[in-house]
Structure formats: C-alpha cells, structure tokens
Amino acid sequence: MAPIISITDLSKTYEGGFEALKGVSLDIEEGEILALLGPNGAGKTTLISTICGLVSPTRGSVTVGGHDILHEYRAARSLIGLVPQEIALEPFEKVINTVRFSRGLFGKSRDEAHIEKVLRALTLWDKRNNRNQQLSGGMKRRVMIAKALSHEPRVLFLDEPTAGVDVTLRREMWDLVRELRASGVTIILTTHYIEEAEEMADRIGVIDRGRLLLVEEKARLLHQLGRKELRLELGEPLDAIPAALADHNLTLSEDRMHLSYAFDSHAERTGMTRLLGDIASAGLSLRDLSTRQSSLEEVFLQLVREGREEERA
C-alpha cells in the first residue's frame, strides 16, 4: 500500500538565507500516529505548514493521498485537517456554527449528524450554542480540533495540541486521538511533552535545525538506543566511591546511599557481574538493587546532541 503522505528531499529557505528545512524525506503510512519531536525552531511547524500548503517549498515534493500539494492543491488539502498552535476563533460566533462553517469551506454538503458526532466526541455538544468567547482555553482548543475534523479528513495534523491544557483534558485528548486512529485517520502531532509521544505514537521522528535525524518505531527506538541503569542501594552512607571501583564509571547520589551504573542491555557483556564482585571485594554492603530503562526523553536528547556534533564535524 502506498503511503498516505510521501515527502521527498523537502527544503525551505526563507528570505535572508535561513534554512528551516534541509532535505527532509519521509513516508507516513495510513492509519499511524507519528510524533515529531524537536526543540523550538527545529522545523516542525514549517514542515507541517508546507505539507498543508501554507508555506511554499524551496525544493522537493510532497504528495498527500497521491496528490501533489502544488499541482493538485485542492485535492491534497481536502484530505487534511490542521489544528495549529494558535487558537483563532471568531469570538461572537456559536460553537456549532463555527464547525459548520469550516465544513462548508471544503465544499462539503451539510451533515448535522457528523457535526453532532464530532462535537459529542470532543465533549462540546452541551456547549454547541455558546459563543466561542465564553469558552475556557481548553474548550477553545477542542473547537479547533472540531473544525479540523468537520470535513472528515483522512490526515489530521496536531501542532502542539495540548499546550496550555490541564492534565485531565490532556488525557481525554489522548483518548480521542486513539479513537480517531482506530477509525482510520492518520495523525501527525508535534509536541514538547515527551510523555505524550511515548504514550500515543506508533513512530517517533526527531527533527533539529531543519534536518530529520531519525524516524523509527517507538519500541524499536527505545530498544536500539535506550540504555539501562543499575541502581544500587547501599547498606550505609558512602563518603566517596572507592578507588577500586573507579573503572566502573559509577555515580554516587546526593544522599550518598545509592550508586548508579549505566550499561547497554544488548551488549554481549554488561559488566554487572564484575561490578558486583568488585563491590563485594571493596567491603560494601548492598540493601537492594534495581534496573531502569532509558526514557524517550533521554533518547531524544541523545539524538539531538549527536546530530549537532555531526553537523559541527
């Protein structure tokens, strides 16, 4: 099956010479959730804006559902729903009319059943006759999502969808995203919340300074790049790491009651057996030990750091 979105060698250089995108190539499969992670100014919003036809590329090509975004703009754009970072709503318009109007902009015939379904899914049905200015910030963001879903798109872009949203509302939005994916909608989201990507995404893309550093299945990414940490709880406080353990690159906690040892769980030798033997030889007593897998945040920071080092080289 052909990807729902195909991006080839996409670049964008603004007046003044700033390169926002540098040769990005990426295929996005239908029905997946792809999370794009990157620091501020990495190029996430420029990439989304280019795919949606809001920014013209300097070089490269993009197709959505097989339609070129430049030569078949209307067909490509009709397949896309976009929820931008900024909340832009007519303050005096009613919620339901706002969503109806967005559907009409795409030339879709009136469908009150679909509008009701979208509003109910977003817990907006009881607010349908409220004016937008009467809503909280979280509710306004929900209206933005309802607008994006009004014309039944096959692809939904969520640019920082839970920015400024409380924890409860964020969880509800995650549930909604999963329901949309289950119905066949392809979802691409950008987020600063690493746990959001870890919770929902099928694949993770890391972008920095306009370059796509990596795109990988979430589980495989953590498996390939994630390191484990052995945490050792001591029987009594330790003033300093004994010289006999210096080769193990241990870290002593501030409370002086824990030693940490990082290792590659997939390596042929982890070094743990020798470490534990050396600890016993040094006369240290252990109360407990545990292991911890690297989080997606740690993997993300590692990728960005390595990417910048390669760029400087």
C-alpha positions as CSV (number, residue, x, y, z in Angstrom):
1,M,0.0,0.0,0.0
2,A,1.3,3.5,-0.9
3,P,2.0,5.9,2.0
4,I,-0.8,8.4,2.6
5,I,2.0,11.1,2.7
6,S,5.2,11.0,0.8
7,I,7.9,13.7,1.3
8,T,11.0,13.7,-0.9
9,D,14.0,16.0,-0.4
10,L,11.9,18.8,1.0
11,S,13.8,22.1,1.7
12,K,12.7,25.6,2.7
13,T,14.9,28.6,2.7
14,Y,13.4,31.9,3.8
15,E,14.4,35.4,2.7
16,G,17.7,36.2,4.4
17,G,19.0,32.7,3.9
18,F,17.6,30.9,6.9
19,E,17.2,27.2,6.1
20,A,14.1,26.0,8.0
21,L,14.1,22.6,6.3
22,K,17.1,20.7,4.9
23,G,16.4,17.8,2.5
24,V,13.6,16.1,4.6
25,S,12.4,12.8,3.2
26,L,9.7,10.8,4.9
27,D,6.8,8.4,4.1
28,I,3.9,8.3,6.5
29,E,1.6,5.2,6.4
30,E,-2.1,5.4,6.5
31,G,-3.6,4.9,10.0
32,E,-0.5,5.5,12.0
33,I,0.3,8.1,14.7
34,L,3.6,9.8,14.0
35,A,5.0,12.1,16.7
36,L,7.5,14.8,15.6
37,L,9.9,15.8,18.4
38,G,12.3,18.7,18.3
39,P,13.5,21.8,20.1
40,N,11.9,25.2,19.5
41,G,12.9,26.3,16.0
42,A,13.7,22.8,14.8
43,G,11.4,23.0,11.8
44,K,8.4,21.1,13.0
45,T,5.8,23.8,12.3
46,T,7.4,24.7,8.9
47,L,7.2,21.0,7.9
48,I,3.6,20.8,8.8
49,S,2.8,24.2,7.1
50,T,4.5,23.1,3.9
51,I,2.6,19.8,3.7
52,C,-0.7,21.7,4.3
53,G,0.1,24.2,1.6
54,L,0.6,27.2,3.9
55,V,4.3,27.5,3.0
56,S,5.8,27.0,-0.4
57,P,8.8,24.7,-0.5
58,T,12.1,25.9,-2.0
59,R,12.9,22.4,-3.2
60,G,11.5,18.9,-3.1
61,S,8.0,17.4,-3.4
62,V,5.1,16.2,-1.2
63,T,2.1,14.1,-2.1
64,V,-1.0,13.5,0.1
65,G,-3.1,10.6,-0.9
66,G,-1.2,10.6,-4.2
67,H,-2.0,14.2,-4.9
68,D,0.9,16.7,-5.3
69,I,0.5,19.6,-2.9
70,L,1.4,22.2,-5.5
71,H,-0.2,20.9,-8.8
72,E,-3.2,19.3,-7.1
73,Y,-3.6,21.6,-4.2
74,R,-7.4,21.3,-3.7
75,A,-7.4,17.5,-3.8
76,A,-4.5,17.3,-1.4
77,R,-5.8,19.9,1.0
78,S,-9.3,18.3,1.1
79,L,-7.7,15.2,2.7
80,I,-6.0,17.2,5.5
81,G,-7.3,18.6,8.8
82,L,-5.0,21.0,10.6
83,V,-5.0,22.1,14.3
84,P,-2.4,24.9,14.5
85,Q,-0.7,26.0,17.7
86,E,-2.5,29.4,17.8
87,I,-6.2,29.5,18.7
88,A,-8.0,31.5,16.1
89,L,-11.8,31.6,16.5
90,E,-14.5,34.3,15.8
91,P,-15.3,35.3,19.4
92,F,-19.0,36.1,18.9
93,E,-19.9,33.0,16.8
94,K,-21.6,30.0,18.3
95,V,-19.5,26.8,18.5
96,I,-21.8,24.7,16.3
97,N,-21.8,27.4,13.5
98,T,-18.0,27.7,13.7
99,V,-17.7,23.9,12.9
100,R,-20.5,24.0,10.3
101,F,-18.7,26.9,8.5
102,S,-15.4,25.0,8.4
103,R,-17.1,22.0,6.8
104,G,-18.6,24.3,4.2
105,L,-15.3,25.8,3.3
106,F,-14.3,22.5,1.9
107,G,-17.4,22.3,-0.3
108,K,-18.9,19.5,1.8
109,S,-22.7,19.3,2.0
110,R,-24.5,19.9,5.2
111,D,-24.3,16.9,7.6
112,E,-25.8,17.6,11.0
113,A,-25.2,14.0,12.1
114,H,-21.5,14.3,11.5
115,I,-21.2,17.7,13.2
116,E,-23.1,16.3,16.3
117,K,-20.8,13.2,16.3
118,V,-17.7,15.4,16.3
119,L,-19.0,17.8,19.0
120,R,-20.0,14.9,21.2
121,A,-16.7,13.1,20.8
122,L,-15.0,16.3,22.0
123,T,-17.4,16.9,24.9
124,L,-18.6,20.1,23.1
125,W,-22.3,19.1,22.4
126,D,-23.6,20.8,25.6
127,K,-21.6,24.0,24.6
128,R,-22.8,24.0,21.0
129,N,-24.8,27.2,21.4
130,N,-22.2,29.0,23.5
131,R,-20.2,31.8,21.8
132,N,-16.6,31.0,21.5
133,Q,-15.6,33.9,23.7
134,Q,-17.4,32.2,26.6
135,L,-15.2,29.0,26.5
136,S,-12.2,28.2,28.5
137,G,-8.8,27.9,26.8
138,G,-9.0,24.1,26.8
139,M,-12.5,24.2,25.3
140,K,-11.4,26.6,22.6
141,R,-8.7,24.2,21.6
142,R,-11.3,21.4,21.4
143,V,-13.3,23.7,19.0
144,M,-10.1,24.0,16.9
145,I,-10.0,20.2,16.7
146,A,-13.7,20.0,15.8
147,K,-13.1,22.5,13.0
148,A,-10.3,20.3,11.6
149,L,-12.5,17.2,11.7
150,S,-15.6,18.9,10.2
151,H,-14.8,17.8,6.6
152,E,-13.9,14.2,7.5
153,P,-10.2,14.4,6.6
154,R,-8.0,11.3,6.2
155,V,-5.0,13.0,7.7
156,L,-5.0,15.1,10.9
157,F,-2.1,17.4,11.9
158,L,-2.0,18.4,15.6
159,D,0.6,21.1,16.2
160,E,1.2,21.2,20.0
161,P,-2.4,20.1,20.6
162,T,-2.2,20.1,24.4
163,A,-0.2,23.2,25.0
164,G,-1.8,25.0,28.0
165,V,-4.3,22.2,28.6
166,D,-4.7,20.7,32.1
167,V,-3.7,17.1,32.8
168,T,-7.3,15.8,32.8
169,L,-8.1,17.4,29.4
170,R,-4.8,16.2,28.0
171,R,-5.7,12.6,28.9
172,E,-9.1,13.0,27.3
173,M,-7.5,14.3,24.1
174,W,-5.1,11.3,24.0
175,D,-8.2,9.0,24.2
176,L,-9.8,10.9,21.3
177,V,-6.6,10.6,19.2
178,R,-6.6,6.9,19.7
179,E,-10.3,6.7,18.7
180,L,-9.5,8.7,15.5
181,R,-6.6,6.4,14.7
182,A,-8.9,3.4,15.2
183,S,-11.3,4.9,12.7
184,G,-8.5,5.0,10.1
185,V,-7.4,8.7,10.4
186,T,-3.6,9.2,10.1
187,I,-2.4,11.5,12.8
188,I,0.8,13.6,12.8
189,L,1.5,15.5,16.0
190,T,4.2,17.8,17.2
191,T,4.7,18.1,21.0
192,H,7.0,19.3,23.7
193,Y,5.6,16.7,26.0
194,I,7.9,13.7,25.6
195,E,5.4,11.5,27.6
196,E,2.8,12.4,25.1
197,A,4.8,10.9,22.2
198,E,5.8,7.9,24.4
199,E,2.1,7.3,25.3
200,M,0.5,7.5,21.9
201,A,2.8,7.4,18.9
202,D,3.5,4.4,16.7
203,R,6.6,6.0,15.3
204,I,8.8,8.8,16.5
205,G,10.5,11.4,14.3
206,V,13.3,13.6,15.7
207,I,13.9,16.9,13.9
208,D,16.5,19.5,14.7
209,R,17.8,22.6,12.8
210,G,15.7,21.6,9.8
211,R,17.1,18.0,9.5
212,L,15.2,14.9,10.1
213,L,17.6,13.0,12.4
214,L,15.7,9.7,12.7
215,V,12.3,8.1,12.2
216,E,11.7,4.8,14.0
217,E,9.1,2.7,15.6
218,K,8.8,3.8,19.2
219,A,9.6,0.4,20.8
220,R,12.5,-0.3,18.4
221,L,13.9,3.2,19.0
222,L,13.9,2.6,22.8
223,H,15.3,-0.9,22.2
224,Q,18.2,0.3,19.9
225,L,19.2,3.5,21.6
226,G,17.9,3.1,25.2
227,R,20.4,2.3,27.9
228,K,19.6,0.7,31.2
229,E,20.7,1.9,34.6
230,L,21.6,-0.4,37.5
231,R,20.7,1.4,40.8
232,L,22.4,0.0,43.9
233,E,21.1,0.9,47.4
234,L,23.9,0.8,49.9
235,G,23.7,-0.5,53.5
236,E,25.3,2.6,54.9
237,P,26.2,6.1,53.5
238,L,29.4,6.3,51.4
239,D,31.7,9.3,51.6
240,A,33.2,8.7,48.2
241,I,33.4,6.0,45.6
242,P,36.4,3.6,46.5
243,A,39.4,3.8,44.2
244,A,38.9,0.0,43.5
245,L,35.6,0.9,41.7
246,A,36.9,3.8,39.7
247,D,37.0,1.8,36.4
248,H,33.2,1.2,36.5
249,N,32.2,4.9,36.0
250,L,29.8,4.9,38.9
251,T,27.7,7.9,40.1
252,L,27.1,8.5,43.8
253,S,23.8,10.1,44.7
254,E,23.5,13.2,46.8
255,D,22.2,11.3,49.8
256,R,25.3,9.0,49.5
257,M,23.1,6.0,49.8
258,H,22.9,5.0,46.1
259,L,25.3,4.1,43.3
260,S,24.2,4.2,39.6
261,Y,25.8,2.2,36.8
262,A,24.8,2.7,33.1
263,F,25.1,-0.2,30.7
264,D,23.9,-1.5,27.3
265,S,21.5,-4.3,28.0
266,H,22.0,-5.7,24.5
267,A,25.8,-5.9,24.7
268,E,27.5,-9.3,25.0
269,R,28.9,-8.2,28.3
270,T,27.2,-5.7,30.6
271,G,29.9,-5.5,33.2
272,M,27.5,-6.1,36.0
273,T,29.0,-9.4,37.2
274,R,32.5,-7.8,37.5
275,L,31.0,-4.7,39.2
276,L,29.1,-6.7,41.8
277,G,32.3,-8.8,42.5
278,D,34.4,-5.6,42.9
279,I,31.7,-4.1,45.2
280,A,31.9,-7.2,47.4
281,S,35.7,-7.1,47.4
282,A,35.6,-3.4,48.4
283,G,33.6,-4.4,51.5
284,L,30.5,-2.5,50.6
285,S,27.1,-3.9,51.7
286,L,24.0,-3.7,49.5
287,R,20.5,-3.3,50.7
288,D,18.7,-3.5,47.3
289,L,19.3,-3.2,43.5
290,S,17.0,-2.3,40.6
291,T,17.3,-1.6,36.9
292,R,15.6,1.3,34.9
293,Q,15.2,1.6,31.1
294,S,16.1,5.0,29.5
295,S,13.1,7.1,28.8
296,L,12.2,8.5,25.4
297,E,13.3,12.0,26.7
298,E,16.8,10.7,27.3
299,V,16.9,9.1,23.9
300,F,15.6,12.3,22.3
301,L,18.3,14.4,24.0
302,Q,21.0,12.0,23.0
303,L,19.9,12.1,19.3
304,V,19.8,15.9,19.2
305,R,23.2,16.1,20.9
306,E,24.7,13.6,18.4
307,G,23.1,15.3,15.4
308,R,24.6,18.7,16.4
309,E,28.0,17.1,16.9
310,E,27.9,15.6,13.4
311,E,26.9,18.9,12.0
312,R,29.9,20.7,13.6
313,A,32.3,18.0,12.5
